[in-house]
Amino acid sequence: SLPRTSGAQAGAGRGISYAEAQPGDLICYPGHVAIYVGGGRIIHASTPSTGICYGSATYRTISTVRRVL
């Protein structure tokens, strides 16, 4: 199971390097989490006005990458 908050999700599963990231891994930023989709891209809930966004995984500084099985 996956915790609800971004802070708890950043400690879920096992940590891996960004270079090891595979589609489905969590990319964690301070106070935010996205799902890695491959090719250096993520999908994430941005703001109420922009909704769900698809973009670069490095648009912010990555705190950790987590693999939750």
C-alpha positions as CSV (number, residue, x, y, z in Angstrom):
1,S,0.0,0.0,0.0
2,L,1.1,3.6,-0.6
3,P,0.9,6.2,2.1
4,R,-1.3,9.3,1.5
5,T,1.1,12.2,2.0
6,S,4.0,13.2,-0.2
7,G,6.3,13.1,2.8
8,A,5.4,9.5,3.7
9,Q,5.5,8.5,0.0
10,A,9.1,9.8,-0.1
11,G,10.0,7.1,2.4
12,A,8.0,4.2,0.9
13,G,9.5,1.3,-1.0
14,R,13.2,1.5,-1.7
15,G,15.4,4.3,-2.8
16,I,17.0,4.1,-6.2
17,S,19.1,6.6,-8.3
18,Y,17.4,8.7,-10.9
19,A,19.6,6.9,-13.5
20,E,17.9,3.6,-12.5
21,A,14.3,5.1,-12.7
22,Q,11.8,3.0,-14.6
23,P,8.2,3.8,-15.6
24,G,6.0,3.7,-12.5
25,D,8.7,4.8,-10.0
26,L,7.9,7.8,-7.8
27,I,10.0,10.9,-8.3
28,C,9.9,12.9,-5.1
29,Y,10.4,16.6,-4.7
30,P,10.1,18.7,-1.5
31,G,6.3,18.5,-0.8
32,H,5.4,16.9,-4.1
33,V,5.4,13.5,-5.8
34,A,5.2,12.5,-9.5
35,I,5.1,9.3,-11.4
36,Y,8.0,8.6,-13.8
37,V,6.8,7.6,-17.3
38,G,10.2,7.1,-18.9
39,G,12.4,9.1,-21.2
40,G,13.1,11.7,-18.5
41,R,9.4,12.6,-18.3
42,I,6.8,12.5,-15.4
43,I,3.1,12.9,-14.9
44,H,1.8,14.8,-11.9
45,A,-1.0,16.8,-10.5
46,S,0.1,20.4,-10.8
47,T,-2.3,23.1,-9.7
48,P,-6.1,23.3,-9.8
49,S,-5.9,25.6,-12.9
50,T,-3.4,23.5,-14.8
51,G,-4.5,20.1,-13.6
52,I,-2.6,17.0,-14.6
53,C,0.7,17.8,-16.3
54,Y,3.2,15.8,-18.4
55,G,6.7,17.2,-18.3
56,S,10.4,16.9,-17.5
57,A,11.4,15.0,-14.4
58,T,14.1,17.6,-13.7
59,Y,11.8,20.6,-13.7
60,R,12.6,20.9,-9.9
61,T,15.3,19.4,-7.8
62,I,14.6,15.8,-7.1
63,S,14.7,14.7,-3.4
64,T,14.6,11.0,-4.0
65,V,13.4,8.3,-6.4
66,R,11.4,5.5,-4.9
67,R,10.5,2.1,-6.3
68,V,7.3,0.7,-4.6
69,L,6.5,-2.9,-5.4
